[in-house]
């Protein structure tokens, strides 16, 4: 897809992190941007920043886990700009689950699925029919993660399960669009190749009451800065990928109609090969052994 000034991009989770980086990159290319996020104050700040730089912006506070709110976002986007060409289903949360899977609270799973899986599905259902009816070139980018999208990190299993679902959903969407001979592409985004400085570490700040925990956590939530300090104390330096690099990866991927927006990484490639080999050999998932005793 050719990106041109005047096209319209919708980005969820747009008030910070990857979402804001994508919105900035699209706006820098002359696109009109629709920003959606559950956090109203940072969302307003992001919108004001882009407007001050000359962008045409629509900002809406949206909980993507609520279908009616995503439908309202789509209606507002079309009412304001008359079209949508890019849809980036990027909003995501960690679950806050602790311990083994059988110890998890059901609400940890319900909340993570509401945002990470249902949020993507709501975006597809609320925007795609109008995008298809317009008959114009377009693209859908769904944000996954190497955690789950390639192989799970068992210590973050709820998140991993949701991100695996996003990959399969996007594969199916790609096939459905091809079957319709639609001029709309689909991609699954794996931000990286290294760690990212995003608000995902503090997702609990936005946890709705309907998904509240039924018991206190055994350990306090840990911020990214605290985790970094712990890794440093353990003698491990962690590499980070700037979110601006991820946004550039998205733009390049859209232009190339690249389904797998997966940056080069020896670690990711090794995981892919190890998982595929285990499946082909009908063998146990040895690629998880580093985590089994954690």
Residue, then its C-alpha position, 0 to 999 in steps of 0.5 A: x500500500x502506498x502511504x499518501x498525505x490525506x489518508x486516515x490512520x486509526x491507532x488504539x493504545x495511542x496515548x503512549x509507547x508504540x501507539x504514540x510513536x506510530x501516530x507521530x510517524x503517520x502524522x509526519x507523513x501527512x496522514x490524518x490520525x485518529x487516536x484512541x486510548x483508555x487514558x484521557x489525560x495522556x491522550x489529550x496531551x498526545x493529541x495536542x502535541x500532534x495538532x501543534x505540529x500541524x496534524x489533523x487529529x481526532x482523539x477519543x477515550x475508548x476501552x477497546x474491550x467494550x464493543x460499543x465504544x469501538x463502534x462509536x470510535x468508528x462512527x466518529x472517525x468516518x463522520x470526521x474524516x470520511x474514510x479510514x485507510x489504516x487500522x492499527x489494533x495496538x492497545x494491550x495490557x499485561x494481566x497481573x497474574x501471579x503464580x502457576x496457571x491453576x492459581x490465577x484469578x479468572x479476572x486476570x484472564x478476562x481482562x487480558x482477553x477483553x483488551x488484547x483479543x476482543x479489542x482486536x476483534x472489535x476493531x476488525x468488526x467495527x472498521x473493516x466493513x466500511x473499509x471494504x465498502x469504500x473499495x480503497x487500498x487499506x491495511x490492518x496492523x494487529x500488534x502481537x508479541x514474540x511472547x506468545x506470538x512465537x513462543x510463550x514466556x510461561x512466567x507471563x502466560x496469560x499475556x502470551x496466550x492472548x498474543x498467540x491468539x492475535x497471530x492466528x486471528x491475523x492469519x485468518x483475517x489475511x486469508x479472508x481478505x485474500x478470498x474477497x480479493x480486497x485491496x486491504x492488507x493485513x499484518x501482525x506486528x512483533x515489536x522489537x527485536x529488543x525490550x521496549x519502554x512502554x506503559x505495559x509494565x504498569x497496565x494495572x493503573x487502568x484495570x477496570x473495576x469489573x475485572x478487579x482482583x478478588x485478593x491482594x497480590x502476593x508481591x507488589x507490581x514491579x515497574x520497568x525501572x525496578x526490573x531493569x535495576x534487578x537485571x543490572x544487579x544480576x549482571x545482565x544489561x538489557x537492550x532496548x528498541x526505541x519505539x520510533x524504530x517500531x513505528x518505522x518498521x510498521x510503515x516499511x511493512x505496510x508499503x511492502x505488504x509484509x504480513x510478518x512485521x518481525x524484525x531480524x533477531x537471532x534469538x527469535x529465529x532460534x525460537x521459531x526453529x526450536x518450536x517448529x522442530x519440536x512440532x515436526x519431531x512430535x517432541x516435548x517443547x524443550x525450548x521452554x526448559x529455561x523457564x520450567x523451574x522459574 
